[in-house]
Each structure stands twice: as structure tokens, then as C-alpha cells.
Amino acid sequence: MVYRGKPSRSCRECRRRDIKCDKKPNGCSQCSRAAIQCSRYPDPTQLIIYDETKSTINKRQKRKAPLNRSSPLPDPLSIVLLPSWETRAKRLFISQYVTDSHETNLFSYMRVFYPPQEGQSPLLETVIRSVWLAFYSFSHQSPVALHDARVNYGSALLLTTNAIQSPVEVNENRTLMSLLLLTVYERLINYGERNLSPPSNAHLRGALGLAVYQGDSQFSDPIRINILLGLVELIIIECLAHELDMPSDLLMLSSKVFGNVVASAPKWQFLKVLLEYAQLKERLRLGISSEAAISWAERLGCELEGLSQHLRPVTSTRQNGKRLHAYIAESSVSYPDNNTRRSWNNLRVLRMLLADVIREQCAVSLGSSDITRTTAIIEKLHDSTLTINTLCSDIYASASESSTAVLASENVSDLQTSTLFFQLYAANSCRVISDQLQKLLQKRLQSLSVGQFSGVRRLMTQLLQETDNCQPNLWQAWLRLGKERFSIDTSII
């Protein structure tokens, strides 16, 4: 098959004689003057391709035919159908921070702002865009996404300034939500740092000031209440991570917020205990007697034990009377779902930290107590150490191979893996656990980092190295890893 190019429209005789043909309808003048019969003129469409096959004919006819709207879809593997990296970044952020099978994500309440309404300020959309680009940059170590995140962050700061100066926008939930998200942006940008320096925390302080400024009228809005509770939790953990004093405005705001929710709900009781634990750590820095600190920690521990009665029951293979090392080797705990495990482990982490306060204060008291009190203090010291080992063993059992196999059908997400890593990391950070348990925890932590995004895997490896070299601040790890709320939820109660 040969392509013959664009054919001449002259008759055969004129082409043979290489003269110009005038192409008259009844025969050209040159043929008439030469007294020869004109062969007439060829159809150009029949001469473009010589000896064309059926497939060639079909291809040419398809090109000439108009586009048929009912034609089949293109190849599903076509690159045209693949989402852009910005779309993937958006979906990744939403899956990790906003939506999941249960409303346990850090910003699950953000869903009420979508889809955005016409005429609204672009502040929240710009902030979210900068955050999801920053998260994508961290997860995939993408310099392009990091550059775009910083550009959007600059735009978001200008829009935030305008919103705060506006008498209308300053009172909107979208403005407060934007300030909370900007704190996440700062964390994501600093993920690569080995130690998060104590920040000026302008975004959190701005959000707190905004909440205090609006007054009591905001407490009738259920959406606002959820945002305020998220703000309280973020500030508490920020203060614990950087060993900062609790702002007086936060204590005033939290008391009003708790007064406008169902105070008996276990998830709010848990948040109150977390707030009191932060106050206890502050008093320990400022100076408080060991006896008062022990009494305070014991009271909070009892409250947490009471809250555990509201959680869904779990099945454990632990046998009373067994030695702890035997229990570690043989135990496993079966949970009905991932969120039940998350709640139990969050409760254990906080109980473990309170028991560690008791242990440390008992050790301090032993040097100054009289002989009649020494026996009681030694007993509390022993009990608190045993409590820490037992709680850490329970956390390990919740993540053992036999336990996680039961949950495999639920397709445990990266989000839940990060939460489980933090809980195991908290257990591994305790210096009083047995060597056997510590080795098991480290092995499990290393296995959880496999298959994560490159940025997340690097962060997990870095955290494990920090644990080996020094006593880490547990809450700084949460700031760098946490994408779920540090809470127990009514959805699992």
C-alpha cells in the first residue's frame, strides 16, 4: 500500500503530455484541438492511497465522520483519566484529617462547611489548600508541593488578617476553623525538624482570643461548640508538648464549654481529665508537695478507671495470677473494631502517665519521709510500677500479630496506623518496663512503619532513634503523628 500524495485533477492525456489542462466539463480544450478523446478527470478521493485495505478505508471514514457522543469510553488506563497530583493531595488530606469510617479525625466537624456557598470569603478554601499541599509535601517529600503550599499560606495570612478586621467575618465559624487549620500547617512544615521548638503559637493564641472575644452567645451553636472543644484539646496538648503554662483564657473558656455539653458524657469527662493532667504537670514545674501530687494523680486515675466501664468490652487471654512476663508472651486482646482499640489505648496512655507521676513522686518522697510512712510509699511505688508495666503490656497486646489479624478485614487505614504507632511509642517511652516488653514494642513499632509514605516512614524511624538516645517528650510525638483526636468517642460507647 503506497501513499501517492495529493493527485492532479488533470486528465490523463494532459498529464502524459505535461501540459496544463483547463478541465472543461465536456472535455478539455487541449484534447479537442489535438483531435483525441479526453479521458475526463479523476476523483481525488479515490487516488490518495493506492491499493488501500478495508482497515485503511474504515480509518479514513471514521476521521471524516462526525463525533458520535454515544461512542464507548476511552481506555481506562489512559493517562488522561489519572487525577492530578493536586487532586491526590486533596483526597489524601481529607482521608487522613477529615473523613473516616468514624468521626474520630482531628477535623471531622469541618465537613459542615462544604460545599462552600457563593459569596463567602475564600479564606477557608485557601487555608485548606495550603494545608493539604503541605501534608502531601511531607508524605511524599515533594518540593513542588512545598513551594505551592508556602505560596497559598502567604495568601491565607492576608485573608486571615482581613477576616479578623471584618466585623462580620470575625464571628464566623469558618474564620475560627481556618486558624485551627493554620496550626496544622505549621506542624506539617516542621515535621522534618528533630525537635519542635517552643512556638510563639500565634495561630492558636489568635483562635483562643477570637473565641473569648465573641462571648457567651457562641455557646448556643452546636457547630461552634465542636470547634471550641477541638481548640481546647489542641491547646492542652500543645502546652504539654512544650511544657508551657495553661493560659487563663483557656481555663475560663473550657469551663464555659463544658457547661454547655452533656457533662456526664464519657468523651467530655476524658477531656476534663486530660486538662487536669496538664494542670498537674504545670503545678509540678512550679512546685507542689509530693503528697498533694500523688493524691491528685490517684484521683484522676480513679476517674479514668470509672470511664473504662463505659467502653465496649474486650476479650483478653490474660489469666489472673500469672507472672507478667508469661502474660506478655501469651496474651492477646480481641477488639470489635479499630475505634474501640483506639479508645482503650488512649485511656491506658493517660493512666500510664498518671501512674508515672505517682512513681516519680514516691521516689522523691522516700528521701524525706519518716519511718512510719516509708512502707506505704514503697508499696505505692511498687504498685505504680506494676500498673505501668501492665498497661504497657495491654497496649502491646492490642497491637500483637494475633490481635491485628482479627481486624485485617477492616482495612486499617494509614490514619489508624499512625494512632497505633503513637500509643505503642508511648508505652515504649516508659523506662520502668521490662527489657522483654521493650524489645517486643520496638519490634512492633518497626513493623508498623513498613508500607507507609516515605515521609511518614522517615518520621517514625526518627522518633524511634530519639527514644533510644534520650527520654522523649511524648506529646511532641503526638503533634508530629496525630491525625485523630486524643479522646474516647460516644460512637463507640
Secondary structure, 3 states (H helix, E strand, C coil): CEECCCCCCCCHHHHHHCCCCCCCCCCCHHHHHCCCCCCCCCCHHHCCEECCCHHHHHHHHHHHCCCCCCCCCCCCCCHHHCCCHHHHHHHHHHHHHHCCCCCCECCHHHHHHCCCCCCCCCHHHHHHHHHHHHHHHHHHCCHHHHHHHHHHHHHHHHHHHHHHHCCCHHHCHHHHHHHHHHHHHHHHHCCCCCCCCCCCCHHHHHHHHHHHHHCHHHHHCHHHHHHHHHHHHHHHHHHHHHCCCCCHHHHHHHHHHHCCCCCCCHHHHHHHHHHHHHHHHHHHHHCCCHHHHHHHHHHHHHHHHHHHHHCCCCEECCCCCCCHHHHHHHCCEECCCHHHHHHHHHHHHHHHHHHHHHHHHHHHHHCCCCHHHHHHHHHHHHHHHHHHHHHHHHHHHHCCHHHHHHCHHHCCCHHHHHHHHHHHHHHHCCCCCCHHHHHHHHHHHHHHHCCCCHHHHHHHHHHHHHHHHCCCCHHHHHHHHCCECCCCCHHHC
